[in-house]
Every structure is written in C-alpha cells, then in structure tokens.
Amino acid sequence: MINRKQQNDRIIFGLKVKVFRQQHQYSLAELSEKAHLSISYLNEIEKGKKFPSKERLLALADALDVSEQELRSPVLPHKLEPLHDLLQSNFLYDLPLELFKIELNKVVEIIANAPAQVNAFIAAMVELSRNYSVHQENFYFAALRSYLALHDNYFEEIEEQVTHFLEKFDVLPEKTIATDSLTSILVHHFGYDILNDGLDQYPDLKSFRSVFVPKKTIAFE
C-alpha cells in the first residue's frame, strides 16, 4: 500500500512523461519502441499507477531527450501548476472518490487534459479548500442532494417495496400508518424490541427522533 506522497509522485511523474511524449509528438507505440518498454507498461506509468526502475527511468529519459533529474523533478509545466497545487493540498484525497467508484488517477487524467479555464477553476477550488472548512460530510450531503435531484427524488425500487409493504400488512396508502400498528408490525413480523424511553440514559441524543443500532433488532424512540 503506497502512501499519499508516493501516489502524488507517481501521478506527477506520469504526467511529465505524457507531456514530454506529446511535445515530441510521439505515440505510445513510438515511445515504446524508442525506450524498449511495452505500450501497456508506459500506459500504466502515464496513469500514475507504476514508477519505473532506475534502468527503465534512464531509458525513458533518453527516449524523451531529457535528463533523468528533469524527468524525476516534481515540478510540472506551467499549465499544470494548478493540478500540482491541488494534489499537494490533499483536497482530492478528502473526497470519498472510492465510494462513487471513481479512481483518483482518472480524475487527474481528465484535469490534465482540460483547457486553461478548467485549471483556473481548479486553482479556485484549492483556494477555497485552504480558506474554508470543507468537511467530507459536506461533500456527502451535496452528492446526495444532487443524486436525488437527478432522479427527481423518485426511485422505482423503493416505491415497489413500499407498495409491497402496504399490501402485505393491509395498510391504506392514502392514510398515515398509526404508531401502534407500526409498532406491532416491527415487533411481531421483524422481531424488534421497541424501547419508548430508550434514549433517556443518553442525554446527548435527545435531539434525535430515533436511533437504529446496526446488527441488533432494537429501535429506540
């Protein structure tokens, strides 16, 4: 498991290889032939997933006509400086990208290919992250609101389950289910123990309407 600095170094190195390759107008196949490295390996390097050994690093530097020091330097070309600042700020690492099945390397790749206007936007993001307290939960809430809005707050699977529940327990959809009826369903059909005064011993939880304890069929109200 690599740490953040190692991952940043790999991403920055991969970007530099790609920039130098594009400056020479080499395709991956052409660079592969010049450096005697496979296309798939070079692709992994440019995506920030691998870092070459000393021997392969020298072969890459020679093929790209740059010094080893210049290739290894963490300094990015001027147009990619905002991306360097973004990586160093840890802003991207604070976002729960894995929850949304988004690879950090893919985000960086998209940003690296973006026009100058997007890099200006990135610089603004970094500035915001430095001067304002942006917590992970803020991102969760924003993502949830966006997800709900994109689906017009309608989810067919949930609606189907609700309909099934109403039919199974003979509940009229146009009426609010009575507390006693819901309690009876939870206790007799789902095995819950309802403790009406269960939160009295937890004064810090008084602001909550209810608490669900995972892996236990107990509901406090």
C-alpha positions, 0 to 999 in steps of 0.5 A: 500500500503506497502512501499519499506522497508516493501516489502524488509522485507517481501521478506527477511523474506520469504526467511529465512523461505524457507531456514530454511524449506529446511535445515530441509528438510521439505515440505510445507505440513510438515511445515504446519502441524508442525506450524498449518498454511495452505500450501497456507498461508506459500506459500504466506509468502515464496513469500514475499507477507504476514508477519505473526502475532506475534502468527503465527511468534512464531509458525513458529519459533518453527516449524523451531527450531529457535528463533523468533529474528533469524527468524525476523533478516534481515540478510540472509545466506551467499549465499544470501548476494548478493540478500540482497545487491541488494534489499537494493540498490533499483536497482530492484525497478528502473526497470519498472518490472510492465510494462513487467508484471513481479512481483518483488517477482518472480524475487527474487524467481528465484535469490534465487534459482540460483547457486553461479555464478548467485549471483556473477553476481548479486553482479556485477550488484549492483556494477555497479548500485552504480558506474554508472548512470543507468537511467530507460530510459536506461533500456527502450531503451535496452528492446526495442532494444532487443524486436525488435531484437527478432522479427527481427524488423518485426511485422505482425500487423503493416505491415497489417495496413500499407498495409491497409493504402496504399490501402485505400488512393491509395498510391504506396508502392514502392514510398515515400508518398509526404508531401502534400498528407500526409498532406491532408490525416491527415487533411481531413480523421483524422481531424488534424490541421497541424501547419508548424511553430508550434514549433517556440514559443518553442525554446527548441524543435527545435531539434525535427522533430515533436511533437504529443500532446496526446488527441488533433488532432494537429501535429506540424512540 
